[in-house]
Amino acid sequence: MSVYFVTGASGCIGGWAVKQLVESGHHVFALTPHPEKLEKLRLIMKRPDIAKIIPIPGDITNPDLCKLVVSLGGVEKILHLAALQMPFCKANPSLGARVNVEGTINIFEAARAAGIKKVVYASSTAVYGNSADYPGGEFSHDSPLIPRSFYGVYKQDNEWAAKVYFEETGVSSIAIRPFVVYGPLRDQGMTSTPTAAIKAAVRGEAYEISYGGTAEFQFARDVAQAFIAAAEKEYTGAVVYNLGGGTVSMEQIIAAIEKAVPEAKGRITFKNTPLPFPRHRDTGELAKLVGPVCQTPLEEGIRISAEYFRTALA
């Protein structure tokens, strides 16, 4: 078993990653500004498993703390998943840069100081532009990066910084760009409202999803598994790949919610405003590197999500 250092452990992908790591017997140091927020993980974890997490109060803007934990904790693998989401970066660009850019540099510096050879971190498809920026409105993992938000710019900066770290210090990295992540713990970000709709359906409430159109939706558990697979993979270099998934429409999302929660029929609606994202052409590059990537079918992912919310409500 390995010793992991995980940032963003109280977030969606980070929470699911911690759950799977702990249940697999790994030791987990979780750096979090608010250790009490790990209680959120009760939505998907048993309390005895949460107690196995070693919380470290603090955040990634503290370079000395990052180095201390990684060097003294016997850390072997790093999953860097902490970041301020797009709305928060837009509201406070300076803070967004400190957390998302400087914080990532601090993680790489901690890895270098401790002699850790690889960092696995989360980038984002926000590094790409809008549909009009690409021929036919379609892009793949090697298409030009044309970010249209502070958040996307910060993520692009991290991708380039990771390449420089490998070239100048030998610290390797694998970054993954998820698309629209859904499932329990997804409660922040501009694309989080489909998950809020599942929760509302279980609570017997009406809800309007804030956008429509089509997009690639990925179950949070699958996304976390992809990051763990990357952490377990022996790799030398600095690479970034998109996480593929099935493109679905908002009509399909609502149909899946109504199938999982029949009593919600007619209560979940959406604004017919598509996201400006281009279509993704998945060439399977990540799977070529880390092996098969789980893709839970949409209906199954929404059914599982509803069950978690039912259990929490009970």
Order of alpha helices (4+ residues) and beta strands (2+ residues): beta-alpha-beta-alpha-beta-alpha-beta-alpha-alpha-alpha-beta-beta-alpha-beta-beta-alpha-beta-beta-alpha-beta-beta-alpha-beta-beta-alpha-alpha
